Amino acid sequence: MSREEAPSLDEKSLLDWGARIGAAARSENVKSTQLENLIASLDSLSGRESLLLTAAFALRQAERLGSGRNTAKLVSKAMLELYRRNAGKDEARKVLGFAKWVYEALREGIRGNLEQLTLEQVLGHLAGERIGPALRRS
């Protein structure tokens, strides 16, 4: 399937990516300034390639700082998916902005398979609902 034929992303997918990244960042005690730096990195280039730059920047920062590797991997996967589906900076900003919101809303991390985490699970966690066996409070 070529990029021109790639299915578009719906708003729910963007929110789920944000939930995953925000939960991972909280679990790994990533500093909120790192999330802000990711959002700012989107403006380093003028085109859609800025999504690829942001993915690389996230991975670089995790290695440089020695923490946040899972968060960086999720950011990279999200940016790659957006790029491959012809999304642009607006969609990337939504993902990373929402990730920051989730990060700020969580007091504690969520452990488990964060790659499958959904917005509903994060909201349930914040509302005090029991988390399923694949996920647990840290």
N, C-alpha and C positions, 0 to 999 in steps of 0.2 A: 504494500500500500504506500503510495507516495505521500509526501507531506500535504499536497493539495487535496488528497482524498481522506486524510486523517479525520476521524470524528472529532467534533468540537467538544470542548469541556463544558459541563454545566456548572452552575453556581455551587451546587452541593459538593461536587468534586473539589472545587477550590477551597471550600470551607473544611472539608475533611483533611486536605493536605495541611491547611493551617492548624487544625487541631493536632495532627500528628507532630508537626514541627514544634509547636508550642509546648506540647506535653513532653517531648524529648528534651527540649531545651531546659525545662524546669527540672526534669529528672536528672539531668547532667549538670545542674547548677551553672548553666551558661549565663554570663552577665547580659543584662538587658541591652547594654550598649552594643553587644555583638549582633543582636537582632536588628538594631537600628542601623548598624554598619552594613548589614546585608541589604536592607531596604535602600540605603544610599548608594550601594554599589550598582543598582539598576540604572543609575544616571551616568555611569562611567562611559557608556557607549550610547549612540543615538538610536540604533536599530534593535531588532529582536535579538540580536546576538548578545545583548546585555544579559539575557537570561542565562546563557552559557557562561558568561563572565562571572555572574553571581554564583553559579554552581561551583566554578573553580575557586572563587574567593572563599566560599564557605569551607571547602576542603582544605585550602591553604591555611585559613585561620585555625581550624581544628588542630592541624599538625603543628603549627607555630606555637599555639597556646598549650598544646598537650591535653586538651579537653574538648568535649563537644563533638566527638567523632560521629556518634549516631545521629545527632542533630544535623551535622554537615552532610551525611549520607542522605538523609531525608530531604534536605534542601536541594541537593544535587538531583535526586530522583524527581522531585517535583518540578524543578526548572527544566529538566530534560523532557519530561512529559508535556509540559506546557509548550516548549519549543517545537517538539515533534507534532503537536496538534495545532500549530500555527497561532498559538496564543502570543500575546505581547506583554509589554510592561504593565499595562493596567491589570491584567489577570495576575501577574507575578506580585504586584503591589498588594492586591487583595489577599493572596496567600500569605505573604510575609507580614502584612499588617494584622491579619487575623491571628497569625501565630503569636505575635506580640501580645494581643489581647488574651489569648488562652494562657500564655506564659504568666501574665500578670494576674489572672484570675485564680490560677492554681497555687495553693499554699505548699503542696507537697507533690512529689513526682508520681507518675503512674509507671509501673514497671510491667514488662511483658512485651508482646508482639505489637509494638507501636506502628508497624507498617500497615496493620489492618485496623487501627483505631479509627473510629468515626466520631463525628461531631456529637451524635446522640449519646455515645458512651461518655464523652467528656462532660457533657451537660448533666448526664445522670450522676456522674462522679461528683460534680460540683453541687448537685442537689442532695447528695448524701445517699444515693442509691448504692446498693451492693454492686461491686464490679464482678464481671464474669471470671471464670477460672483462667482465661488466657491473659487477663490483666489484673494487677493488684496495686494497692497503694504502696508507696515506698516509705 
